[in-house]
Amino acid sequence: MNRASSPGLDGLLTRPSVASLPPELREALLQRWQQPEADLERRAGWPVLADTLDALSLLSADESALLATLLFDLPWLRAGLDTLPIGALKPVVVGLLDGLDAADQVWALHAGREGGRNSEGLRRLLLSIIRDLRVVPILLARQLARMRGADRLPEDERRALAQLTRDIHAPLANRLGIWQLKWELEDLAFRHLEPETYRRIAREVDETRLARERYVEGVKKALSRELLAQGIRAEVSGRPKHIYSIWRKMQKKRLAFEQLYDIRAVRVMVDDVAACYAALGVVHALWAPVPSEFDDYIARPKANDYRSLHTAVIGPEGRTIEVQIRTHDMHAQAELGVAAHWRYKEGSKGAEKAFDRKITWMRQLLEQSQDGHASELAGALDAELTEDRVYALSPKDEVMDLPQGATPLDFAYHVHTMVGHRCRGAKVNGRIVPLTYRLRSGDRVEILTGKEADPRRDWLLASSGFLASNRSREKVRGWFHKLDRARNVQAGRELLERELKRLGLQHADLAIAVKKFHADSVDDLYIQVALGDTGPNQVSRTLLEAERAASQPAVPALPRPTARRDSVRSADFTVQGVGNLLVQLARCCQPVAGEPIVGYLTRARGVTVHRTDCAALARLAAASPQRILPVEWGQAGGGYEVDVVVDAVDRRWLLKDITNLIAQEDAYVLDIHSDNVRNSGRAHLRLRLKVSDYGQLSTLLGKLDALPGVSEARRLG
């Protein structure tokens, strides 16, 4: 078929969006074009393909991404990939095409599901089976093109496409920080899934548009004049609000449209980070800030690496307006997200490091939930969270999140503990495999079970290869812990009796501890001790408190020693079970009144009081547990000295803001030391403060942490 019979491809290859493709490659594509146009229409359609290429061009996509996009929708050309003059690009293009094929598998799994059902699992599966993560911006651009043309589809297809966009593509664009695509994907999905609500909000936005634009224009002029007067070079512009984000804000805050203030918004772009905070000072000097509406995403970037300052102020006419402040580089990153990597020249070390950080984050994404910030897998599963993941499918197409190297037995235990205990065999993709088989993402797993639970001890052996997941091993251990009850009872009894003998509590009534630690019996308490659920020192502390309460009032507070500077001078302690001893605060952790504390009996300096979470205390207790003594705070006195570290952006008035805040909280600065690294743009301050108690210190650290530019304010030690 000659060139004249393929106007669609000819037109595509002359568009500005594919101008970066070498002329010889475009000529070769035209010469090899023999696929009937009807087949392309069934796959995507010329308008969709053209729109996809245009969107990728806005993201500054490279040659390999543009070529892979073309070949994916032109199967005939893809079949002749080996004959195209692409040289070293070939393996990259093949990888991108494989990723696009893998995505089709996920779309098939999504089809027919209820909206939102298991969508996070599908997102994880998608990112797991894609080997080259540059596929994701291609998928997003292609979905945006399809959504723009969704009006031509039947209603059921249109809604299915919109649901897929809301469940998969828009959250991915959000997580990758590609706001340029994210907003439009969200708005288009919202328009087709909830058309009446969309039209109502769009109408309200349009009706207030002219007045809002006049108001924002006045704000821009006033702010620009003031920034110029302060010598700050800045670009001030209005910031559009998108319909879906307006609706989300209305739902989240339960507000009517007219009650929203951030539909009036401006953006300030400056040259560097220092100018961001200088501009913030100008904004707050010009208009009063709204309390609790300041967010510093420069000092603390979002999970998707978004950085900016957000504030809200009471602007002219008493109306609230939202202001975003960022550098030009931050703006480019915010708009393009991970796709900004395509803009960097090959060999740019700074760009590669930035992209490596983004890749690291995307790998971490596989282990996070869509809306939460805390991991559901805590404690014993912490080690798993740093591993690569495998996403396998159940016979009902549910996605199971497993660690790299997971086996069918791991899969069984992740379905349910008893499924694992009863596991006898497994099928993967329809064929019988050994329980040591290593699963791959996309595998469909069927577990064969027996009637009775009968796990084997050799499943716990790493050398056997049955289990890769710590979570699975814990479940197997739990089974055998129950079977070995007598052994656990004996071990717990020995541990506890040794502790009680050291403190002279051999005859104490253990029923008190049984009740305190919610054990069913003394034997169950022993088992808790043996398995590490309850520490022997916790039991002894409980028994000591009960004995003291029953026999006599609390031991009088000890006199303050005056001979040493580091001894306790402003508060007294009660040391349980001993008479008068010199009592002093540990220098390593500097406990403050109100904190949980414990005493350590030294050889020559009496009792040293530590915080219970002190690392030095943990080492001392491990070596000489018999020297650990329960200690309580007495009456508070005149204050405590404590060292605090503040890490922040090195900006104007930083030290003044910090010291003013400390004074406002009725604390005192005894000493201050700066460890700033020249030209780093960062400030590292060490302050010695005097505070009244732990509560005051906690409040002060929280407020220091919230100051503009502060990355971290923490106690030293």
C-alpha positions in Angstrom: 0.0 0.0 0.0 1.5 3.4 -1.0 1.8 6.5 1.0 -1.3 8.1 -0.4 -3.5 5.4 1.0 -2.4 6.1 4.5 -3.2 9.7 5.2 -3.6 9.0 8.9 -0.1 7.9 9.5 1.3 10.5 7.1 -0.5 13.2 9.0 0.7 11.9 12.4 4.4 11.9 11.4 4.3 15.5 10.3 2.9 16.8 13.6 5.1 18.9 15.8 4.7 16.4 18.6 6.8 13.8 16.8 9.4 16.2 15.3 12.0 14.7 17.6 11.9 11.4 15.6 14.8 11.2 13.1 13.7 11.9 9.5 15.0 8.5 8.4 12.9 6.7 11.0 9.7 8.6 9.9 10.4 7.7 6.3 10.9 4.0 7.2 7.6 3.9 9.1 5.7 5.4 6.1 7.3 2.9 3.7 6.4 0.0 5.9 2.8 1.1 6.6 0.4 -1.6 5.3 -2.1 -1.9 8.1 -5.7 -1.0 7.0 -7.0 2.0 8.8 -10.1 0.1 10.0 -7.9 -2.1 12.2 -6.4 1.0 13.9 -9.9 2.4 14.5 -10.8 -0.8 16.3 -7.6 -0.5 18.4 -7.7 3.2 19.4 -8.4 5.5 16.5 -6.4 8.2 14.8 -7.7 11.0 17.1 -6.7 9.1 20.2 -3.2 8.3 18.9 -2.7 11.9 17.8 -3.9 13.2 21.2 -1.6 10.8 23.0 1.4 11.9 21.0 0.6 15.6 21.7 0.2 14.9 25.5 3.6 13.1 25.5 5.2 16.0 23.7 4.0 18.4 26.4 5.7 16.0 28.9 8.9 16.2 26.8 8.9 12.5 26.0 11.9 11.0 24.4 12.2 9.2 21.0 11.7 5.7 22.5 8.5 6.7 24.2 7.0 8.3 21.1 8.0 5.4 18.9 6.6 2.8 21.4 3.3 4.7 21.5 3.1 4.6 17.7 3.9 0.9 17.4 1.5 -0.1 20.1 -1.5 1.1 18.1 0.0 0.0 14.8 0.5 -3.7 15.2 1.7 -4.2 11.6 4.5 -1.8 12.1 5.4 -3.4 15.4 5.7 -6.7 13.6 8.5 -5.2 11.5 10.3 -3.7 14.5 13.6 -5.5 13.6 13.8 -3.7 10.3 13.4 -0.2 11.6 16.6 1.9 11.9 16.5 2.5 15.6 19.8 0.9 16.7 20.4 1.1 20.5 16.9 2.3 21.1 15.5 -1.2 20.2 15.7 -2.8 23.7 14.2 0.3 25.3 11.3 0.3 22.8 10.7 -3.4 23.3 10.6 -2.9 27.1 8.1 -0.1 26.8 5.9 -2.2 24.5 6.0 -5.1 26.9 4.9 -2.7 29.6 2.0 -1.5 27.5 1.0 -5.1 26.9 1.1 -5.9 30.6 -1.1 -2.9 31.3 -3.8 -4.5 29.0 -3.9 -7.5 31.4 -4.7 -5.1 34.3 -7.4 -3.3 32.4 -8.9 -6.7 31.6 -8.9 -7.6 35.4 -10.6 -4.2 36.1 -13.4 -4.8 33.6 -16.6 -5.8 35.2 -15.6 -5.0 38.7 -17.5 -2.6 41.0 -16.0 0.9 41.1 -13.0 1.1 43.4 -13.0 -2.6 44.3 -9.4 -3.7 44.8 -8.2 -0.8 42.7 -5.1 -0.3 44.9 -4.1 -4.0 44.4 -4.5 -3.5 40.6 -2.3 -0.3 40.8 0.4 -2.3 42.6 0.1 -5.2 40.1 0.5 -2.8 37.2 3.6 -1.1 38.6 5.1 -4.5 39.5 4.8 -6.1 36.1 6.1 -3.1 34.2 9.8 -3.3 34.0 10.4 0.2 32.6 8.5 2.7 34.7 8.5 5.3 31.9 5.6 3.3 30.6 3.4 4.9 33.2 3.4 8.5 31.6 2.6 6.8 28.3 -0.4 5.0 29.8 -1.6 8.3 31.4 -1.3 10.2 28.2 -3.1 7.5 26.3 -5.9 7.3 28.8 -6.3 11.1 28.8 -6.6 11.0 25.0 -9.3 8.2 25.3 -11.2 10.2 27.9 -11.2 13.3 25.7 -12.9 11.3 23.0 -15.3 9.4 25.4 -18.3 11.4 24.2 -18.3 9.3 21.0 -18.7 6.0 23.0 -21.9 4.2 24.2 -22.8 5.1 27.7 -21.8 1.7 29.3 -18.3 1.9 27.6 -18.0 5.5 28.6 -18.7 4.9 32.3 -16.4 1.8 32.3 -13.6 4.0 30.9 -14.2 6.7 33.4 -14.3 4.3 36.3 -10.9 2.8 35.1 -9.6 6.4 35.0 -10.7 7.2 38.5 -9.5 3.9 40.0 -6.1 3.5 38.3 -4.9 6.4 36.2 -5.8 9.5 38.2 -4.3 8.1 41.5 -1.2 7.1 39.6 -0.8 10.6 38.1 -1.3 12.0 41.6 1.3 9.7 43.2 3.8 10.4 40.4 3.2 14.2 40.8 2.2 14.7 37.1 -0.4 17.3 38.0 -0.7 18.5 34.4 -2.5 15.2 33.6 -3.9 14.4 37.0 -6.4 17.3 37.1 -7.8 16.7 33.6 -8.1 12.9 34.2 -10.0 13.6 37.5 -12.3 16.1 35.9 -13.1 14.0 32.9 -13.8 10.9 35.0 -16.0 13.0 37.3 -17.9 14.4 34.4 -18.9 11.0 33.0 -19.5 9.2 36.3 -21.5 12.0 38.0 -22.7 14.2 35.2 -25.4 16.1 37.2 -23.1 17.1 40.0 -20.3 18.0 37.6 -22.7 20.3 35.6 -24.0 22.0 38.8 -20.5 22.8 40.1 -19.3 23.9 36.6 -22.3 26.2 36.4 -21.5 27.8 39.8 -17.9 28.2 38.8 -18.8 29.9 35.5 -21.4 32.2 37.1 -18.8 33.7 39.6 -15.9 33.6 37.1 -15.8 37.3 36.0 -16.0 38.7 39.5 -13.5 36.2 40.7 -11.1 37.0 37.9 -11.3 40.8 38.6 -10.6 40.2 42.3 -7.6 37.9 41.6 -6.2 40.5 39.1 -6.3 43.1 41.9 -4.5 40.8 44.3 -1.9 40.0 41.7 -1.1 43.7 41.0 -0.9 44.5 44.7 1.3 41.5 45.5 3.6 42.1 42.5 4.1 45.8 43.5 5.1 44.8 47.1 7.4 42.0 46.0 9.1 44.4 43.6 9.5 47.0 46.4 11.2 44.4 48.5 13.6 43.5 45.8 12.2 40.0 45.2 12.0 39.0 41.5 8.8 37.0 41.1 6.1 36.0 38.7 2.6 36.2 40.1 -0.3 34.5 38.3 -3.8 33.3 38.9 -4.2 29.6 39.7 -7.2 27.7 38.2 -9.2 25.4 40.5 -10.5 22.2 38.9 -14.1 21.0 39.3 -13.2 17.7 40.8 -11.0 19.2 43.4 -13.7 21.8 44.3 -16.2 18.9 44.8 -13.7 17.0 46.9 -13.1 20.0 49.1 -16.9 20.5 49.5 -17.3 16.9 50.5 -14.4 16.8 52.8 -15.2 20.0 54.7 -18.9 19.8 54.3 -19.1 23.3 52.8 -21.3 24.9 50.2 -19.7 26.3 47.1 -19.9 29.9 48.2 -18.2 29.0 51.5 -15.0 27.8 49.7 -12.1 30.3 49.8 -9.5 28.6 47.7 -11.4 29.0 44.5 -9.6 32.4 44.7 -6.0 31.5 44.4 -2.7 32.9 43.1 0.7 31.4 42.5 4.1 33.1 43.1 7.1 31.7 41.3 10.6 32.9 42.4 14.2 32.0 41.6 15.3 30.1 44.7 14.3 28.7 48.1 15.4 31.7 50.1 13.2 33.9 47.9 10.2 31.6 48.7 10.4 32.4 52.4 11.1 36.0 51.7 7.9 36.1 49.5 6.0 34.4 52.2 7.0 37.2 54.6 5.8 39.8 52.1 2.4 38.0 51.7 1.9 37.8 55.5 3.0 41.4 56.0 0.5 42.5 53.3 -2.5 40.5 54.5 -3.3 38.7 57.7 -2.7 34.9 57.5 -5.5 32.5 58.3 -4.6 30.4 61.4 -3.8 26.7 60.7 -3.9 27.2 56.9 -0.1 27.2 56.4 1.7 24.2 54.9 5.4 24.0 54.3 6.0 21.4 51.6 9.5 22.7 51.0 10.8 21.7 54.4 8.6 18.6 54.3 7.9 17.5 50.7 4.9 15.3 50.0 5.4 11.6 49.4 5.4 12.3 45.6 8.1 14.9 46.0 5.8 17.8 45.6 7.4 21.0 47.1 5.7 24.4 47.6 4.6 26.8 50.3 0.8 27.0 50.8 -0.8 29.8 52.9 -4.2 31.4 53.1 -4.7 35.1 53.9 -7.5 37.6 54.5 -7.2 39.6 51.3 -8.8 42.8 50.1 -12.5 43.3 51.0 -12.1 40.8 53.8 -12.1 37.8 51.4 -9.9 34.8 51.9 -7.4 33.9 49.1 -5.0 31.0 48.8 -1.4 31.7 47.9 1.1 29.1 46.6 4.8 30.0 46.5 7.5 27.9 44.7 10.6 28.1 42.6 10.5 27.7 38.8 12.2 24.3 39.2 9.6 23.2 41.8 6.8 24.3 39.4 8.3 22.2 36.5 8.5 19.2 38.8 5.0 19.8 40.1 3.5 19.9 36.6 5.5 17.1 35.0 6.4 14.9 38.0 8.4 11.9 37.1 8.0 12.8 33.4 10.3 15.7 34.0 13.2 13.2 33.7 12.7 13.3 30.0 13.8 16.9 30.0 17.2 16.2 31.4 20.1 15.8 29.1 21.9 12.5 29.1 24.8 12.5 31.5 23.5 15.1 33.8 24.5 13.8 37.2 22.1 16.0 39.2 19.2 14.9 37.0 20.1 11.2 37.4 20.2 11.5 41.1 16.8 13.2 41.2 15.4 10.5 39.0 16.9 7.8 41.1 15.2 9.3 44.2 11.9 9.3 42.2 12.4 5.6 41.2 13.1 4.7 44.8 9.9 6.4 45.8 7.9 4.6 43.1 9.2 1.3 44.4 8.1 2.3 47.9 4.7 3.1 46.4 4.2 -0.6 45.8 4.0 -1.1 49.6 1.8 1.9 50.5 -2.0 2.2 50.7 -3.6 4.9 48.5 -4.9 7.2 51.2 -3.1 6.3 54.3 0.4 7.5 55.4 1.0 4.7 58.0 1.9 1.2 56.9 -0.5 -1.5 57.9 2.4 -4.0 58.2 4.1 -2.9 61.4 6.4 -4.6 63.9 7.6 -8.0 62.7 6.8 -7.0 59.1 9.1 -4.0 58.9 11.8 -6.0 57.2 9.3 -6.9 54.4 8.6 -3.3 53.5 12.0 -2.7 52.1 11.8 -5.7 49.7 10.6 -5.8 46.2 7.1 -7.1 46.0 5.3 -9.8 44.0 1.6 -9.4 43.1 -0.1 -12.8 42.4 -3.8 -13.4 41.6 -6.3 -15.6 43.3 -8.8 -17.7 41.2 -11.2 -14.8 41.8 -8.7 -12.2 40.5 -8.0 -10.8 43.9 -4.4 -9.4 44.1 -2.1 -10.7 46.8 0.8 -8.5 47.9 3.8 -10.7 48.7 7.5 -10.3 49.2 10.0 -11.1 46.5 10.7 -14.8 46.4 7.3 -15.7 47.8 6.0 -19.3 47.4 2.6 -20.8 47.0 2.7 -21.5 50.8 3.3 -17.8 51.5 0.3 -17.1 49.2 -1.8 -19.5 51.3 -0.9 -17.8 54.6 -1.6 -14.4 53.1 -5.1 -15.6 52.2 -5.8 -16.8 55.7 -3.9 -18.5 58.5 -5.9 -21.7 58.4 -5.6 -21.9 54.6 -1.8 -22.0 55.2 -2.1 -24.5 58.0 -4.2 -26.8 55.8 -2.1 -26.3 52.6 -1.1 -29.6 50.9 -0.2 -28.4 47.4 -0.8 -25.7 44.8 -1.5 -24.9 41.2 0.1 -22.0 39.4 -1.4 -20.9 36.1 -3.3 -24.2 36.0 -0.4 -26.7 36.6 0.7 -28.4 39.8 3.9 -26.9 41.3 6.0 -27.7 44.4 5.3 -25.5 47.5 8.9 -24.1 47.1 8.0 -22.6 43.6 9.0 -18.9 43.4 6.0 -16.9 42.3 6.1 -14.1 39.8 3.8 -11.0 39.4 0.7 -11.9 37.5 0.8 -15.7 38.4 -2.7 -17.1 39.2 -2.5 -19.3 42.3 -4.9 -22.0 43.5 -4.2 -23.6 46.9 -5.0 -27.3 47.5 -6.0 -27.9 51.1 -6.7 -30.8 53.4 -9.4 -31.1 56.0 -7.1 -30.8 59.1 -4.5 -28.2 59.9 -1.1 -29.8 59.8 1.8 -27.4 59.3 5.3 -28.9 59.3 8.3 -27.7 61.4 10.6 -27.7 58.4 8.6 -25.0 56.8 10.4 -22.7 59.3 13.8 -23.6 58.1 15.2 -21.0 55.7 17.2 -23.7 53.9 14.0 -25.6 53.0 12.8 -22.7 50.8 9.1 -23.1 51.8 8.5 -19.6 53.1 10.0 -16.2 52.1 7.6 -14.0 54.2 8.2 -13.1 57.9 4.5 -12.8 58.2 4.0 -16.5 57.1 6.8 -17.7 59.4 5.2 -15.9 62.4 1.9 -17.7 61.7 3.7 -21.1 61.6 5.6 -20.3 64.8 2.3 -19.3 66.4 0.9 -22.8 65.6 3.9 -24.5 67.3 3.9 -22.1 70.2 0.4 -23.4 71.0 1.5 -27.0 70.7 4.6 -26.5 72.9 2.6 -24.9 75.8 4.3 -26.9 78.6 7.8 -25.9 77.3 6.8 -22.2 77.2 5.3 -22.3 80.7 8.5 -23.7 82.1 10.7 -21.2 80.3 8.5 -18.2 81.4 8.5 -19.5 85.0 12.3 -19.6 85.1 12.7 -16.1 83.7 10.1 -14.6 86.1 11.3 -16.4 89.2 14.8 -15.2 88.6 13.6 -11.6 88.4 11.4 -11.8 91.4 14.1 -13.4 93.5 16.5 -10.5 92.7 13.9 -8.1 94.1 12.8 -10.2 97.1 9.4 -10.9 95.7 9.5 -14.7 95.6 6.2 -14.9 97.6 4.3 -12.1 95.8 0.8 -12.9 94.6 1.0 -13.3 90.8 -2.8 -13.0 90.5 -2.3 -9.2 90.5 0.0 -9.5 87.4 -2.4 -12.0 85.8 -5.2 -9.4 85.9 -2.9 -6.5 84.9 -1.6 -8.2 81.8 -5.0 -9.8 80.8 -3.7 -13.4 81.1 -6.2 -16.2 81.7 -4.1 -17.9 84.3 -0.6 -17.9 85.9 0.5 -20.3 83.2 -0.6 -17.9 80.5 1.3 -15.2 82.2 4.4 -17.4 82.1 3.8 -18.0 78.4 3.6 -14.2 77.8 6.9 -13.8 79.4 8.5 -16.7 77.4 7.2 -15.4 74.1 8.3 -11.8 74.9 4.8 -10.4 75.0 5.4 -9.2 78.6 8.7 -8.5 80.1 9.8 -9.9 83.6 10.6 -6.3 84.7 7.0 -5.3 83.8 5.6 -8.0 86.1 8.0 -7.2 88.9 7.2 -3.4 88.6 3.5 -4.3 88.9 4.1 -6.5 92.0 6.4 -3.8 93.6 3.7 -1.2 93.2 1.1 -3.4 94.7 3.3 -4.4 97.6 4.2 -0.8 98.4 0.5 0.3 98.2 -0.5 -2.4 100.6 2.2 -2.1 103.2 3.1 1.6 103.6 2.8 5.0 102.0 5.2 6.1 99.3 8.8 6.5 100.3 9.5 10.2 101.1 11.2 12.2 98.3 15.0 12.0 98.6 16.9 15.2 99.5 18.5 17.1 96.7 22.3 16.6 96.5 24.1 19.9 96.0 27.7 18.9 95.5 27.5 18.2 91.8 26.3 20.3 88.9 24.6 17.4 87.1 22.8 16.1 90.2 19.1 16.7 90.7 18.4 20.1 92.0 14.9 21.1 90.9 12.8 18.0 91.5 12.8 15.0 93.8 12.5 11.3 93.1 11.1 8.3 94.8 13.3 5.2 94.3 11.4 2.1 95.1 12.8 -0.5 97.5 16.0 1.4 98.6 16.9 3.9 101.2 18.6 7.3 100.8 21.0 7.3 97.9 22.5 10.0 95.7 20.2 10.5 92.8 21.2 12.3 89.6 20.0 12.8 86.0 21.7 10.9 83.3 23.6 13.1 80.9 23.0 10.8 77.9 19.3 11.3 77.7 18.5 14.2 80.1 15.0 13.1 81.4 12.5 15.9 81.9 9.8 15.9 84.6 6.7 13.9 83.5 8.6 11.5 81.2 8.7 7.8 81.9 11.9 7.1 83.8 13.9 4.3 85.4 16.9 4.2 87.7 20.3 2.5 87.3 22.3 1.7 90.5 25.9 2.7 89.8 28.9 1.4 91.6 30.0 4.7 93.1 27.6 7.5 92.2 24.2 6.3 93.6 21.2 6.0 91.3 21.3 7.6 87.8 17.9 8.4 86.4 17.3 7.6 82.6 14.4 7.9 80.2 12.9 4.5 79.7 13.7 4.7 76.0 17.4 5.6 76.5 19.8 3.6 74.3 22.6 3.8 76.9 20.2 2.4 79.5 19.3 -0.5 77.3 22.9 -1.5 77.0 23.4 -1.2 80.8 20.3 -3.2 81.5 21.4 -6.0 79.1 24.7 -6.3 81.0 23.4 -5.9 84.5 19.6 -6.2 84.7 19.8 -6.6 88.5 20.9 -2.9 88.8 17.7 -1.5 87.3 15.4 0.2 89.8 11.9 1.6 89.5 11.9 5.4 89.9 9.1 8.0 90.1 9.0 11.8 89.8 8.5 13.8 93.0 7.3 17.4 93.1 8.4 19.6 90.2 10.8 22.5 90.9 12.3 25.3 89.0 13.0 23.7 85.7 15.2 21.4 83.7 18.0 21.8 81.2 17.5 20.1 77.9 19.4 20.1 74.5 17.3 20.7 71.3 18.4 20.4 67.7 16.6 22.4 64.9 17.3 21.7 61.2 15.9 24.3 58.8 16.3 26.2 55.6 18.8 28.9 56.2 16.6 32.0 55.8 16.4 35.5 57.1 15.0 36.0 60.6 15.1 32.2 61.3 16.9 32.7 64.6 14.7 35.6 65.6 11.6 33.5 65.0 12.9 30.6 67.0 14.0 32.7 70.0 10.7 34.6 70.0 8.7 31.4 70.0 10.7 30.0 72.9 10.1 33.2 74.9 6.4 33.1 74.2 6.3 29.6 75.7 8.0 30.9 78.9 11.1 28.8 78.3 14.7 30.1 78.4 17.6 29.8 76.0 20.8 29.1 78.0 23.1 28.5 75.1 22.9 28.4 71.3 25.3 27.0 68.7 25.1 27.0 64.9 26.6 24.3 62.7 25.7 25.9 59.3 27.5 24.5 56.3 28.6 27.4 54.0 26.6 27.7 50.8 24.4 24.7 51.6 21.3 26.7 52.2 20.7 24.7 55.4 20.8 25.7 59.1 21.7 23.3 61.9 21.1 24.8 65.4 21.8 23.3 68.8 20.1 25.0 71.7 20.3 24.4 75.5 16.9 25.3 76.9 15.4 25.5 80.4 11.9 24.1 80.6 9.5 23.5 83.5 8.5 19.9 82.6 8.0 17.3 79.8 4.7 18.8 78.8 6.2 22.2 78.1 9.0 20.7 76.1 6.6 18.6 74.0 4.5 21.7 73.2 7.6 23.8 72.4 9.0 21.2 70.0 5.7 20.9 68.2 5.5 24.7 67.6 9.2 24.9 66.6 8.5 22.1 64.1 5.7 24.1 62.5 7.8 27.3 61.9 8.3 28.1 58.2 11.4 26.4 56.8 11.9 24.1 59.8 12.5 20.5 58.7 12.8 19.0 62.1 12.9 20.1 65.8 13.9 17.3 68.2 15.4 16.6 71.5 19.1 15.6 71.5 19.9 12.3 73.2 
